Amino acid sequence: MFRAAALCYVLLAHACHALDGDFKADANLHMARLRNDLLSQPGFSKNTPPTSNRSASGTDYSESGTDIRMQIRFFKVMEVSASSGFMRLRIWLRLYWSDTRLSWNPADYGNLTHIYFQGMNYPGSEDCEIWVPDVQPFNANNGLVNTLEPAAARVDYKGEVFFSRPGTLDVLCRFSGLVAFPYDSLSCEIEMGGWSYSGGQMGIQLHDGGYAFSQQERSSGTTYQQYTIQSVDVSLNLYTYDCCPSEPWPVATYMIRLRRADFFYYSVTIIPGVLITFLSFAVFFSDNTSVDPLGYGISVIVVNLLGNLVFINMLPVCGEMIWIDVFLMLNTFFCCISLVQSALSITLEDCENDHFPLFPSWLIFIILYLRDKFKNKLPKWNTQQSRNSGETAQSQVLSNFLNASHVVAESVAGVLYRQRHPEDDDAPEHVPTTKLKVDAVEPDHPKSDPAQSCGDVRAVQGELRTSSRHDPKRTEPKVSRAEVMEKYIFFERLFFLLDLNTSMFVEDSECHALLSFTCLDLDPRDREDIISRHDVNNDRRLNRMEFCRLCADHLMDVPIHNIKVAVENIRDVRSSNTRRNSAYWKKAAVQLDVWSRTIVPAIYVLALGILFNIEFYDEYERKDRTTEMFEGLPPMKLKESGESFIITYFLLALFCATMFTYMRRVVAKQKDARKQAFLHAGTNTAYSLIVSAFMLPFR
């Protein structure tokens, strides 16, 4: 019985609705008559706002005009350009207002309750039949007159007007939240208000919250899009302007927050960037002789920089540093660290010096000077000290041989000779050579005249003979003229042998070495005095003339065979020093690789963990608008799970470091045990082989 009554009620309702005046056969005739009566009534003007009841905020002082109820129905996000700073949405703009001039009695017009009038985007349009609210977005990139489609306004018999138009909302955005890209929640404000009419003629209210989302249309919504609308907040504000300070301008502010689909950036940028950076660490595990670490490192950096080009068209060129900038800079920085480590490792492997190859000599001198200064061990070579201090110099040289970490260019035979024959220290010093005039010194030119050289040598010989005649304690060696000439020729050849840099000069260090390996009775102080007397220009190097004078004064009595052996000893010392330095720096390069393959990846993982747990934010959404644009790093804070992650990572890193150190010690013990086993038994057990294979990554 109840179901039958309900069915009768539904059928009766449809019948009554069918008999409504809006759907009768003569409804159009009544509509034409009603339109003519409404538009031709006295006092009606489509260019002036209607007079209705006012209740909007900020209109207490005015009873003129009407209130507008506004609602935006968001249909789809069409385009968001963070680099250009604009957003385009597909919307339906719905406006509701009361115009009592358009009211009528339905009984006079065939029970018509609704009628339609042509409406345009702004009042006063030629095709507009009634007054239409002047509502515009203040931050429009393209005005509504060009983006909203024309539509008819629906008016009921009470004068209530409903005006809905589809179209696009193209606005310029003051984006906020982009600093956290690509994990950002982008927000943009849209301010809708009257452009020509203030609140005195047109108030603004919100209809059903001011916004709605399209749900029932099958074509609404978005798929395979980068942005979706996350939330919408609407607020009403009142502005005042200098043109009319006594009139407030009501504005509806729409705060639209967009959610970005970030999986694309995971797969295209984040994961490949991390993998490429880890690939740059492969140079820590490779052999420099099998691969080109510099070429590999540069290639990785180029690939990393090419990946950065993906964001050129996505992001604006601005002073604010965003999250993805820090991430890309972090990857590039660690790729550069790998490249620098490779260059340093190659430099160390090729180094044959006794000091760090990248430090200049003057810096090494300053470091050593400061070290000795603070330790009160700076050697003070004073040529005016007494001969009794010679023992101190000899003991210092011997201490260098016994305790120094590198081999010096000093003859051990000379040190031992002076220790076992101290009576030679009381012997008279060698007769100083009379310095010649500066113009008698050989010019520093690589192509000198041999005849001139021989003439200079003869002049030196003459001076030596003259000086020896006036020295009663010096006995001229009884040698033939041919032997003297042979030695002079050998001294000149010796100059070219000791000119290692082919600069036509012999450094004072080479002269020290020559005297140390030939004149065993000379201590370092004597050699310093001799070299300084023969250094006419005081530039701590001897040209050919000065060197030949030195040899003629102090090596004339030394057999040529002894001099040749001494030169060979000097070469052997330097060769041994070079081999020792090379082995030392190669070992340092290996240690650098061992520590780099552990420390650098660990620091990179820690940096990534901290970066992914830091939240970047800006304050551009503040209503007071006091936040100015910043440059560089933005404000940041740790996420809720950031502190726990960092503590966990440090504990895990400490555990891994402890295990790594322990395993290295175990490997060292296994290595020593294996050596002992091979020495005693000559064989190795299967257990040792298995343990060695397991410990191989920790070596």
C-alpha positions as CSV (number, residue, x, y, z in Angstrom):
1,M,0.0,0.0,0.0
2,F,2.8,2.4,0.9
3,R,4.8,1.6,-2.3
4,A,1.7,2.3,-4.4
5,A,1.1,5.7,-2.7
6,A,4.8,6.7,-3.3
7,L,4.6,5.8,-6.9
8,C,1.4,7.9,-7.4
9,Y,3.2,10.8,-5.7
10,V,6.1,10.6,-8.1
11,L,3.9,10.4,-11.1
12,L,1.8,13.4,-9.9
13,A,4.9,15.5,-9.3
14,H,6.2,14.8,-12.8
15,A,2.7,15.7,-14.2
16,C,2.7,19.0,-12.3
17,H,6.2,19.8,-13.4
18,A,5.1,19.1,-17.0
19,L,2.3,21.5,-16.6
20,D,4.7,24.3,-15.3
21,G,4.5,27.5,-17.4
22,D,8.2,27.2,-18.3
23,F,7.5,24.0,-20.3
24,K,4.1,24.8,-21.9
25,A,3.7,25.2,-25.6
26,D,3.2,28.9,-25.4
27,A,6.1,29.5,-23.0
28,N,8.2,31.2,-25.6
29,L,5.5,33.7,-26.4
30,H,5.2,34.6,-22.8
31,M,9.0,34.8,-22.5
32,A,9.2,37.2,-25.4
33,R,6.6,39.5,-23.9
34,L,8.3,39.3,-20.5
35,R,11.7,40.2,-22.0
36,N,10.2,43.2,-23.8
37,D,8.5,44.4,-20.6
38,L,11.5,44.0,-18.4
39,L,14.0,45.7,-20.6
40,S,11.7,48.6,-21.6
41,Q,10.5,49.4,-18.2
42,P,11.2,53.0,-17.1
43,G,14.4,53.6,-15.1
44,F,16.1,50.3,-16.3
45,S,19.7,50.6,-17.4
46,K,22.1,47.8,-18.1
47,N,25.0,50.1,-17.3
48,T,24.1,50.8,-13.7
49,P,24.1,48.3,-10.8
50,P,20.8,47.2,-9.3
51,T,19.5,48.3,-5.9
52,S,19.2,45.3,-3.5
53,N,19.6,44.5,0.1
54,R,23.2,44.8,1.2
55,S,24.8,42.4,3.7
56,A,28.4,41.9,2.4
57,S,31.3,42.7,4.7
58,G,32.5,46.3,4.3
59,T,29.3,47.7,2.9
60,D,27.7,49.0,6.1
61,Y,28.1,52.5,4.9
62,S,26.4,52.0,1.5
63,E,22.8,50.9,0.7
64,S,23.4,51.3,-3.0
65,G,24.2,48.5,-5.4
66,T,24.1,44.7,-4.8
67,D,26.1,41.9,-3.3
68,I,27.7,39.3,-5.5
69,R,28.1,35.7,-4.4
70,M,30.9,34.0,-6.2
71,Q,32.0,30.4,-6.7
72,I,34.7,28.9,-8.9
73,R,34.3,25.3,-10.0
74,F,37.7,23.9,-10.8
75,F,37.5,21.5,-13.7
76,K,41.2,20.7,-14.6
77,V,44.7,21.9,-14.2
78,M,45.9,22.8,-17.7
79,E,49.4,24.2,-17.3
80,V,51.7,25.3,-14.5
81,S,55.0,27.0,-15.5
82,A,57.2,27.6,-12.5
83,S,59.9,29.1,-14.7
84,S,57.6,31.7,-16.2
85,G,55.5,32.1,-13.1
86,F,52.0,31.6,-14.5
87,M,49.2,29.0,-14.1
88,R,46.3,28.1,-16.3
89,L,43.2,26.4,-15.0
90,R,40.0,25.2,-16.7
91,I,37.1,26.6,-14.5
92,W,33.5,27.5,-14.4
93,L,33.0,30.9,-13.0
94,R,29.6,31.2,-11.2
95,L,28.1,34.5,-10.1
96,Y,24.9,35.0,-8.1
97,W,23.3,38.3,-7.4
98,S,19.8,40.0,-7.0
99,D,18.4,42.5,-9.4
100,T,14.9,43.5,-8.3
101,R,14.4,45.3,-11.6
102,L,14.1,41.9,-13.3
103,S,11.4,40.5,-11.0
104,W,7.8,39.8,-12.2
105,N,4.6,38.0,-11.2
106,P,4.5,34.6,-12.8
107,A,0.7,34.6,-13.0
108,D,0.9,37.5,-15.5
109,Y,3.2,35.6,-17.9
110,G,1.8,32.1,-18.2
111,N,3.4,31.0,-14.9
112,L,6.9,31.6,-16.2
113,T,9.5,31.3,-13.4
114,H,12.8,31.6,-15.4
115,I,14.0,33.6,-18.3
116,Y,17.4,34.0,-20.0
117,F,19.3,37.2,-21.0
118,Q,22.5,37.6,-22.9
119,G,25.5,38.4,-20.7
120,M,29.1,39.3,-21.4
121,N,32.3,39.6,-19.4
122,Y,31.9,43.2,-18.4
123,P,29.0,45.7,-18.0
124,G,28.2,48.0,-20.9
125,S,29.0,45.5,-23.6
126,E,27.0,45.9,-26.8
127,D,25.7,42.3,-26.7
128,C,24.9,42.4,-23.0
129,E,21.2,42.8,-22.2
130,I,21.4,43.2,-18.4
131,W,23.9,44.4,-15.8
132,V,26.7,41.9,-15.3
133,P,29.2,42.2,-12.3
134,D,32.6,43.6,-13.0
135,V,34.7,40.8,-11.6
136,Q,38.3,40.3,-12.7
137,P,41.4,38.5,-11.3
138,F,43.9,41.2,-10.2
139,N,46.9,39.0,-11.2
140,A,45.5,38.0,-14.5
141,N,47.9,37.1,-17.3
142,N,45.1,37.3,-19.8
143,G,41.8,39.0,-18.9
144,L,38.5,37.1,-18.5
145,V,37.1,39.0,-21.5
146,N,39.4,36.8,-23.6
147,T,39.4,33.6,-21.6
148,L,35.8,33.1,-20.6
149,E,33.2,32.1,-23.1
150,P,30.0,34.1,-23.6
151,A,26.9,32.6,-21.9
152,A,23.3,33.5,-21.0
153,A,22.3,34.6,-17.5
154,R,19.4,32.8,-15.9
155,V,16.9,35.0,-14.0
156,D,14.0,33.8,-11.9
157,Y,10.8,35.7,-11.1
158,K,12.3,37.0,-7.8
159,G,15.1,38.8,-9.6
160,E,17.8,36.3,-8.6
161,V,20.4,36.0,-11.4
162,F,22.7,33.0,-12.0
163,F,25.5,33.7,-14.4
164,S,27.9,30.7,-15.2
165,R,30.6,30.8,-17.8
166,P,33.2,28.1,-18.7
167,G,36.7,29.1,-19.7
168,T,40.3,29.3,-18.6
169,L,41.7,31.2,-15.7
170,D,45.2,32.4,-16.8
171,V,47.0,34.1,-13.9
172,L,50.5,35.2,-12.9
173,C,51.5,33.5,-9.7
174,R,53.6,34.6,-6.8
175,F,54.5,30.9,-6.2
176,S,55.3,29.7,-2.7
177,G,56.8,26.4,-1.8
178,L,58.9,26.0,-4.9
179,V,62.0,26.0,-2.7
180,A,61.3,22.3,-1.9
181,F,61.2,21.2,-5.5
182,P,60.6,18.4,-6.5
183,Y,58.9,17.6,-3.2
184,D,57.1,20.8,-3.1
185,S,53.5,21.7,-2.5
186,L,53.2,24.7,-4.9
187,S,50.8,27.4,-3.9
188,C,49.4,30.3,-5.9
189,E,47.1,33.1,-4.8
190,I,44.3,34.4,-7.1
191,E,42.6,37.6,-6.1
192,M,39.1,38.2,-7.6
193,G,37.4,41.5,-7.1
194,G,35.6,44.4,-8.8
195,W,37.7,46.4,-11.2
196,S,35.5,49.4,-11.8
197,Y,33.0,49.1,-8.9
198,S,34.1,49.4,-5.3
199,G,32.3,47.9,-2.3
200,G,29.9,50.8,-2.4
201,Q,28.2,49.5,-5.5
202,M,29.2,45.8,-5.5
203,G,29.9,43.7,-2.5
204,I,31.5,40.2,-2.7
205,Q,30.4,37.1,-0.8
206,L,31.2,33.4,-1.2
207,H,28.7,30.9,-2.4
208,D,29.0,27.5,-0.7
209,G,32.6,28.3,0.4
210,G,33.5,30.0,-2.8
211,Y,34.7,26.9,-4.7
212,A,33.7,23.5,-5.9
213,F,35.2,20.6,-7.7
214,S,33.7,18.9,-10.7
215,Q,32.8,15.3,-9.9
216,Q,29.9,14.1,-11.9
217,E,31.2,14.8,-15.4
218,R,33.1,11.9,-16.9
219,S,35.6,14.2,-18.6
220,S,36.5,16.1,-15.4
221,G,39.6,15.5,-13.4
222,T,43.2,14.9,-14.5
223,T,45.2,11.8,-15.5
224,Y,48.8,11.6,-16.5
225,Q,49.4,15.1,-15.3
226,Q,52.2,16.7,-13.3
227,Y,50.0,18.8,-11.1
228,T,46.7,18.2,-9.3
229,I,44.9,20.5,-7.0
230,Q,45.6,19.5,-3.4
231,S,43.5,22.1,-1.6
232,V,41.8,25.4,-2.0
233,D,41.4,28.1,0.7
234,V,39.3,31.2,0.2
235,S,39.2,34.3,2.3
236,L,37.6,37.8,1.9
237,N,39.7,40.9,2.3
238,L,39.2,44.6,1.9
239,Y,41.7,46.9,0.1
240,T,41.9,50.6,-0.1
241,Y,43.5,52.6,-2.8
242,D,44.7,56.2,-3.2
243,C,42.1,57.0,-5.8
244,C,39.2,56.5,-3.5
245,P,40.4,56.1,0.1
246,S,36.9,56.3,1.5
247,E,35.7,53.2,-0.4
248,P,36.9,49.7,0.4
249,W,37.4,47.2,-2.4
250,P,36.3,43.7,-1.4
251,V,38.5,40.9,-2.8
252,A,38.1,37.1,-2.7
253,T,41.6,35.6,-2.3
254,Y,41.9,32.0,-3.5
255,M,44.9,30.1,-2.2
256,I,45.4,27.1,-4.5
257,R,47.8,24.4,-3.5
258,L,49.1,22.1,-6.1
259,R,50.5,18.6,-5.6
260,R,53.4,17.6,-7.9
261,A,53.8,14.0,-9.2
262,D,57.3,13.5,-8.0
263,F,57.9,9.9,-9.2
264,F,59.1,11.3,-12.5
265,Y,61.9,13.2,-10.8
266,Y,62.8,10.1,-8.8
267,S,63.3,8.0,-11.9
268,V,64.9,10.7,-14.1
269,T,67.0,12.8,-11.7
270,I,67.3,11.5,-8.1
271,I,68.2,7.9,-8.7
272,P,70.4,8.4,-11.8
273,G,72.2,11.3,-10.0
274,V,73.0,9.1,-7.0
275,L,74.1,6.2,-9.2
276,I,76.3,8.4,-11.3
277,T,77.9,9.8,-8.2
278,F,78.6,6.3,-6.9
279,L,80.0,5.4,-10.2
280,S,82.5,8.2,-9.8
281,F,83.8,6.4,-6.7
282,A,84.9,3.5,-8.9
283,V,88.3,5.2,-9.3
284,F,89.0,4.4,-5.6
285,F,88.9,0.6,-6.5
286,S,90.7,0.7,-9.9
287,D,94.3,0.5,-10.9
288,N,95.7,3.7,-12.5
289,T,97.7,1.6,-14.9
290,S,94.7,-0.2,-16.3
291,V,92.2,2.7,-16.7
292,D,92.5,6.5,-17.2
293,P,91.1,7.8,-13.9
294,L,91.2,11.5,-15.0
295,G,89.4,10.8,-18.2
296,Y,86.9,8.7,-16.4
297,G,86.3,11.3,-13.7
298,I,85.9,14.1,-16.2
299,S,83.4,12.0,-18.2
300,V,81.3,11.3,-15.0
301,I,81.3,15.1,-14.3
302,V,80.1,15.9,-17.8
303,V,77.3,13.3,-17.6
304,N,76.3,14.7,-14.2
305,L,76.2,18.2,-15.6
306,L,74.2,17.1,-18.7
307,G,71.6,15.7,-16.3
308,N,71.2,19.1,-14.8
309,L,70.0,20.4,-18.2
310,V,66.7,18.7,-17.6
311,F,65.7,21.4,-15.1
312,I,66.7,24.4,-17.2
313,N,63.2,24.8,-18.7
314,M,61.4,23.7,-15.5
315,L,62.7,26.1,-13.0
316,P,63.0,29.9,-13.0
317,V,66.3,31.7,-13.0
318,C,66.2,33.2,-9.5
319,G,68.3,34.0,-6.5
320,E,66.6,31.5,-4.2
321,M,68.5,28.2,-3.9
322,I,66.0,25.3,-4.0
323,W,66.3,21.8,-2.8
324,I,67.2,20.3,-6.2
325,D,70.0,22.8,-6.6
326,V,71.6,21.6,-3.4
327,F,71.2,18.0,-4.5
328,L,72.8,18.6,-7.9
329,M,75.6,20.6,-6.3
330,L,76.2,17.8,-3.8
331,N,76.5,15.3,-6.6
332,T,78.8,17.5,-8.6
333,F,81.0,18.2,-5.5
334,F,81.5,14.5,-4.8
335,C,82.3,13.8,-8.4
336,C,84.9,16.5,-8.3
337,I,86.3,15.0,-5.1
338,S,86.7,11.7,-7.0
339,L,88.5,13.6,-9.8
340,V,90.8,15.5,-7.4
341,Q,91.6,12.3,-5.6
342,S,92.5,10.6,-8.9
343,A,94.7,13.5,-9.8
344,L,96.4,13.5,-6.4
345,S,96.9,9.7,-6.5
346,I,98.5,9.9,-9.9
347,T,100.7,12.8,-8.7
348,L,101.8,10.7,-5.7
349,E,102.6,7.7,-7.8
350,D,104.7,9.7,-10.2
351,C,106.4,11.7,-7.5
352,E,110.2,11.2,-6.9
353,N,110.8,14.1,-4.6
354,D,111.4,14.0,-0.8
355,H,108.6,16.5,-0.1
356,F,104.9,16.7,-1.0
357,P,104.8,17.3,-4.8
358,L,102.0,19.9,-4.8
359,F,103.8,22.2,-2.4
360,P,106.3,24.7,-3.8
361,S,109.8,24.8,-2.5
362,W,109.3,28.1,-0.7
363,L,106.4,26.7,1.2
364,I,108.3,23.6,2.2
365,F,111.1,25.9,3.4
366,I,108.7,27.9,5.5
367,I,107.1,24.7,7.0
368,L,110.5,23.3,7.9
369,Y,111.7,26.6,9.2
370,L,108.7,27.0,11.5
371,R,109.0,23.4,12.6
372,D,112.6,23.8,13.6
373,K,111.9,27.2,15.1
374,F,109.3,25.8,17.4
375,K,111.5,22.8,18.3
376,N,114.6,24.9,18.7
377,K,116.4,22.8,16.2
378,L,117.1,25.3,13.5
379,P,120.7,24.8,12.2
380,K,122.8,28.0,12.4
381,W,125.8,27.8,10.0
382,N,128.1,30.6,11.1
383,T,131.3,30.9,9.2
384,Q,132.9,32.9,12.0
385,Q,132.6,30.3,14.6
386,S,135.7,28.5,15.9
387,R,137.0,25.3,14.6
388,N,136.1,23.6,17.8
389,S,132.4,23.6,16.7
390,G,133.3,21.3,13.8
391,E,132.6,18.2,15.9
392,T,129.1,19.5,16.4
393,A,128.5,19.8,12.7
394,Q,129.9,16.3,12.1
395,S,127.7,14.9,14.8
396,Q,124.7,16.7,13.3
397,V,125.5,15.1,9.9
398,L,125.9,11.7,11.4
399,S,122.6,12.1,13.3
400,N,120.9,13.0,10.0
401,F,122.1,9.7,8.6
402,L,121.1,7.6,11.6
403,N,117.7,9.2,12.3
404,A,116.5,11.1,9.2
405,S,113.7,9.6,7.2
406,H,115.4,10.3,3.9
407,V,119.0,10.0,2.5
408,V,120.9,13.2,2.2
409,A,123.6,14.0,-0.3
410,E,126.4,13.5,2.2
411,S,129.3,11.1,2.1
412,V,129.2,8.6,5.0
413,A,132.9,7.9,4.3
414,G,133.7,11.5,5.0
415,V,131.8,11.5,8.3
416,L,133.6,8.3,9.4
417,Y,136.9,9.7,8.2
418,R,136.6,12.9,10.2
419,Q,135.5,10.9,13.3
420,R,138.5,8.6,13.2
421,H,141.0,11.3,12.2
422,P,140.1,14.3,14.3
423,E,143.7,15.5,14.1
424,D,142.9,16.7,10.6
425,D,140.6,19.3,12.0
426,D,143.6,21.2,13.3
427,A,145.2,21.3,9.9
428,P,145.3,24.8,8.3
429,E,142.5,25.6,6.1
430,H,142.8,25.6,2.3
431,V,144.1,28.7,0.9
432,P,141.2,30.9,-0.3
433,T,141.2,31.7,-3.9
434,T,141.7,35.3,-4.8
435,K,138.4,36.5,-6.4
436,L,138.7,37.7,-9.9
437,K,137.0,40.7,-11.3
438,V,133.4,40.3,-12.4
439,D,134.3,40.9,-16.0
440,A,136.7,37.9,-15.9
441,V,133.7,35.6,-15.1
442,E,132.4,33.6,-17.9
443,P,129.1,35.0,-19.2
444,D,126.0,32.9,-18.5
445,H,125.3,31.9,-22.1
446,P,124.7,28.3,-23.2
447,K,126.9,28.8,-26.3
448,S,130.3,29.9,-25.0
449,D,133.5,30.0,-26.9
450,P,135.7,27.0,-26.2
451,A,138.9,29.0,-26.9
452,Q,137.7,31.6,-24.4
453,S,137.0,28.8,-21.9
454,C,140.5,27.4,-22.3
455,G,142.0,30.8,-22.0
456,D,140.1,31.4,-18.8
457,V,141.3,28.1,-17.4
458,R,144.9,29.0,-18.2
459,A,144.3,32.3,-16.4
460,V,143.0,30.3,-13.4
461,Q,146.1,28.1,-13.5
462,G,148.3,31.1,-13.5
463,E,146.6,32.6,-10.5
464,L,146.8,29.3,-8.7
465,R,150.6,29.2,-9.3
466,T,151.0,32.7,-8.2
467,S,149.0,32.1,-5.0
468,S,150.9,28.9,-4.3
469,R,154.3,30.7,-4.5
470,H,153.3,33.1,-1.7
471,D,152.1,30.3,0.5
472,P,155.0,28.7,2.3
473,K,152.9,25.9,3.7
474,R,151.4,24.8,0.4
475,T,153.5,22.4,-1.7
476,E,152.9,22.3,-5.4
477,P,152.2,18.7,-6.5
478,K,154.8,17.3,-8.7
479,V,152.7,16.5,-11.8
480,S,153.5,17.0,-15.4
481,R,152.0,19.7,-17.6
482,A,149.9,17.1,-19.5
483,E,148.4,15.8,-16.3
484,V,147.5,19.3,-15.2
485,M,145.8,20.0,-18.5
486,E,144.0,16.6,-18.3
487,K,142.6,17.6,-15.0
488,Y,141.4,21.0,-16.2
489,I,139.7,19.4,-19.1
490,F,138.1,16.8,-16.7
491,F,136.9,19.6,-14.4
492,E,135.2,21.3,-17.3
493,R,133.6,18.0,-18.3
494,L,132.6,17.5,-14.7
495,F,130.8,20.8,-14.8
496,F,128.5,19.6,-17.6
497,L,127.9,16.3,-15.7
498,L,126.7,18.1,-12.6
499,D,124.6,20.7,-14.6
500,L,121.5,18.6,-14.2
501,N,119.1,21.3,-15.4
502,T,121.3,22.3,-18.4
503,S,121.2,25.9,-17.1
504,M,125.0,26.4,-17.5
505,F,125.1,26.6,-13.7
506,V,125.9,24.1,-10.9
507,E,123.8,24.5,-7.8
508,D,125.5,24.8,-4.5
509,S,123.9,21.5,-3.4
510,E,125.8,19.7,-6.2
511,C,129.0,21.4,-5.1
512,H,128.4,20.3,-1.5
513,A,127.9,16.7,-2.7
514,L,131.0,16.8,-4.9
515,L,133.2,18.1,-2.1
516,S,131.6,15.7,0.4
517,F,132.4,12.6,-1.7
518,T,135.9,13.7,-2.8
519,C,137.4,15.7,0.0
520,L,136.7,13.5,3.0
521,D,138.5,15.8,5.4
522,L,136.1,18.8,4.8
523,D,133.2,19.1,7.2
524,P,129.9,20.9,6.1
525,R,131.1,24.2,7.5
526,D,134.3,24.0,5.5
527,R,132.4,23.2,2.3
528,E,130.1,26.1,2.9
529,D,133.1,28.5,3.3
530,I,134.7,27.2,0.2
531,I,131.6,27.5,-2.0
532,S,130.8,31.0,-0.7
533,R,134.4,32.1,-1.5
534,H,134.1,30.9,-5.1
535,D,130.5,32.2,-5.6
536,V,131.4,35.6,-7.0
537,N,127.8,36.7,-7.6
538,N,126.5,35.3,-4.3
539,D,123.6,33.6,-6.1
540,R,124.2,30.2,-4.5
541,R,125.2,28.7,-7.8
542,L,128.5,28.5,-9.8
543,N,129.0,29.2,-13.4
544,R,131.7,27.3,-15.4
545,M,134.5,29.6,-14.5
546,E,133.7,29.6,-10.8
547,F,133.3,25.8,-10.7
548,C,136.6,25.2,-12.5
549,R,138.3,27.5,-10.0
550,L,136.8,25.5,-7.1
551,C,137.9,22.2,-8.5
552,A,141.4,23.5,-9.3
553,D,141.8,24.8,-5.7
554,H,140.6,21.7,-3.9
555,L,140.5,18.7,-6.3
556,M,143.8,19.1,-8.1
557,D,145.5,16.6,-5.7
558,V,142.6,14.1,-5.9
559,P,143.1,11.4,-8.5
560,I,140.7,11.5,-11.5
561,H,139.7,7.9,-10.7
562,N,138.6,8.9,-7.2
563,I,136.6,11.8,-8.6
564,K,134.8,9.6,-11.1
565,V,134.0,7.1,-8.4
566,A,132.7,10.0,-6.2
567,V,130.5,11.2,-9.1
568,E,129.1,7.7,-9.5
569,N,128.4,7.5,-5.8
570,I,126.5,10.8,-6.0
571,R,124.5,9.4,-8.9
572,D,123.8,6.2,-6.9
573,V,122.7,8.2,-3.9
574,R,120.3,10.2,-5.9
575,S,119.0,7.2,-7.7
576,S,118.5,5.4,-4.4
577,N,116.8,8.4,-3.0
578,T,114.6,8.6,-6.0
579,R,113.6,4.9,-5.8
580,R,112.9,5.3,-2.1
581,N,110.8,8.4,-2.6
582,S,108.9,6.7,-5.4
583,A,108.1,3.7,-3.2
584,Y,107.1,6.0,-0.4
585,W,104.7,8.0,-2.5
586,K,103.3,5.0,-4.2
587,K,102.5,3.5,-0.8
588,A,100.9,6.8,0.2
589,A,98.8,6.7,-3.0
590,V,97.6,3.2,-2.1
591,Q,96.7,4.3,1.4
592,L,94.8,7.3,-0.1
593,D,92.8,4.9,-2.2
594,V,92.1,2.6,0.7
595,W,90.8,5.5,2.9
596,S,89.0,7.2,0.1
597,R,86.9,4.1,-0.8
598,T,85.6,4.0,2.8
599,I,85.4,7.6,3.9
600,V,84.1,9.4,0.8
601,P,81.1,7.1,0.1
602,A,80.2,7.2,3.8
603,I,80.2,11.0,3.9
604,Y,78.2,11.1,0.7
605,V,75.5,8.8,2.1
606,L,75.4,10.9,5.3
607,A,75.0,14.1,3.3
608,L,72.2,12.5,1.3
609,G,70.5,11.3,4.5
610,I,70.7,14.8,6.0
611,L,69.5,16.4,2.8
612,F,66.5,14.1,2.4
613,N,65.5,14.8,6.0
614,I,65.8,18.6,5.8
615,E,62.7,20.5,4.9
616,F,63.1,23.7,2.9
617,Y,60.5,26.4,3.2
618,D,59.8,30.0,2.4
619,E,57.5,32.5,4.0
620,Y,56.0,33.9,0.8
621,E,52.4,32.9,2.0
622,R,52.5,35.3,4.9
623,K,49.5,37.6,4.7
624,D,51.4,40.7,6.0
625,R,53.6,40.5,2.9
626,T,56.7,41.5,4.9
627,T,58.8,38.7,3.6
628,E,61.2,39.9,0.9
629,M,62.9,37.8,-1.7
630,F,66.0,36.0,-0.3
631,E,69.0,34.8,-2.1
632,G,71.1,31.7,-1.4
633,L,70.0,29.0,1.0
634,P,66.4,29.3,2.3
635,P,65.2,28.7,5.8
636,M,65.3,25.0,6.7
637,K,64.4,22.6,9.4
638,L,64.7,18.9,10.2
639,K,61.7,16.8,9.5
640,E,60.0,14.9,12.3
641,S,61.9,11.7,11.5
642,G,65.2,13.6,10.7
643,E,66.8,13.5,14.1
644,S,66.1,9.8,14.6
645,F,67.6,9.0,11.1
646,I,70.8,11.0,11.8
647,I,71.3,9.2,15.2
648,T,70.7,5.8,13.6
649,Y,73.1,6.6,10.8
650,F,75.8,7.7,13.1
651,L,75.4,4.5,15.2
652,L,75.4,2.4,12.0
653,A,78.5,4.2,10.7
654,L,80.3,3.7,14.0
655,F,79.5,0.0,13.9
656,C,80.6,-0.3,10.3
657,A,83.9,1.5,11.0
658,T,84.6,-0.7,14.0
659,M,83.9,-3.8,12.0
660,F,86.0,-2.6,9.2
661,T,89.0,-1.9,11.5
662,Y,88.6,-5.2,13.1
663,M,88.4,-7.1,9.8
664,R,91.5,-5.3,8.6
665,R,93.4,-6.5,11.7
666,V,92.2,-10.0,11.1
667,V,93.3,-9.8,7.5
668,A,96.8,-8.6,8.6
669,K,97.0,-11.5,11.1
670,Q,95.9,-14.0,8.4
671,K,98.5,-12.6,6.1
672,D,101.3,-13.0,8.6
673,A,100.1,-16.4,9.5
674,R,100.0,-17.4,5.8
675,K,103.6,-16.2,5.3
676,Q,104.8,-18.2,8.3
677,A,102.9,-21.2,7.0
678,F,104.6,-20.9,3.6
679,L,108.0,-20.4,5.2
680,H,107.7,-23.5,7.5
681,A,105.5,-25.9,5.7
682,G,105.4,-24.6,2.2
683,T,101.7,-25.3,1.8
684,N,98.5,-23.7,2.8
685,T,95.4,-25.3,4.1
686,A,92.0,-25.0,2.5
687,Y,90.7,-23.1,5.6
688,S,93.3,-20.4,5.0
689,L,92.3,-20.1,1.4
690,I,88.6,-19.7,2.3
691,V,89.4,-17.1,4.9
692,S,91.7,-15.3,2.5
693,A,89.0,-15.2,-0.1
694,F,86.5,-13.9,2.4
695,M,88.8,-11.2,3.7
696,L,89.8,-10.0,0.2
697,P,87.4,-7.0,0.2
698,F,88.9,-5.7,3.4
699,R,92.5,-5.5,2.2
